[in-house]
Amino acid sequence: MNRPGPAFADDLGETLAEAFRLLGVGVADRRSPIHTPSLASIGPDGAPRLRTLVLRGFDPADRTLRLHTDPRSGKAHEISADPRVALHAYDAGTQVQLRLDGTATLHTDDAIADAAWAATPPTARLVYTSTLPPGDPIRTPALPAPTSDGRESFAVLLMRFEALEWLWLSADGHRRARFAWDSAGEGSAEWLVP
Ligand SMILES: Cc1cc2nc3c(=O)[nH]c(=O)nc-3n(C[C@H](O)[C@H](O)[C@H](O)COP(=O)(O)O)c2cc1C
């Protein structure tokens, strides 16, 4: 007898709920592959730039992801020039790929940044204490001694997504779906050929 598939298999609403659930797991569970998604931005030459970041927060009501970075980094400069970003994660456990498109904002000196910094433990703060900007060439890998606690080199990156693409690999037939929201927050959903 065939086992019944998951509720989301043929249901767009359940699929979106599962995608949001996985993003929540990605925040809470360090072992989830969605905890370390790839974030793409657009370089000054128009070429894509990609890197791993830790997913720190997800607000489903606002469709906003929270990540942390150094405001002196390449990605921060790129996002300041062009806020369009994309985020990708593949969870091999559930065989789900998520692709999100949206725009990013950087927060360095506001309540959002202050709250995230306050919740960042001392060990995690250390990566922000470099006196030199990330990506600068150095003669030796050892960094000069820090001169600050890192707060001024800490930024929250909020990504608000207006599209989410779901791909679920299943022996019973792959499922691909696209969810999008207009500027008024009105959502749409459709299945796509996988
Ligand atoms: C597992 C892992 C987690 C990372 N998490 C972050 C992060 O949360 N924030 C960050 O700015 N860089 C993080 N990095 C480093 C970035 O991938 C990247 O190398 C660095 O931020 C410089 O990127 P940029 O030059 O494009 O700005 C992480 C790297 C790895 C491998």
The ligand as an ORCA input file, in Angstrom:
! r2SCAN-3c Opt
* xyz 0 1
  C      29.190     28.908      7.512
  C      29.472     30.353      7.198
  C      28.713     31.327      7.819
  C      28.952     32.676      7.546
  N      28.162     33.621      8.155
  C      28.335     34.922      7.855
  C      27.458     35.904      8.392
  O      26.513     35.613      9.134
  N      27.690     37.202      8.042
  C      28.694     37.560      7.203
  O      28.816     38.756      6.931
  N      29.540     36.660      6.675
  C      29.377     35.350      6.962
  N      30.214     34.406      6.410
  C      31.323     34.857      5.525
  C      30.761     35.198      4.137
  O      30.404     34.003      3.464
  C      31.748     36.006      3.278
  O      32.928     35.263      3.079
  C      32.109     37.345      3.911
  O      30.991     37.921      4.593
  C      32.591     38.335      2.847
  O      31.572     38.495      1.883
  P      31.516     39.776      0.904
  O      32.918     40.103      0.536
  O      30.699     39.312     -0.250
  O      30.845     40.889      1.652
  C      29.970     33.053      6.654
  C      30.724     32.062      6.007
  C      30.470     30.742      6.276
  C      31.288     29.701      5.562
*
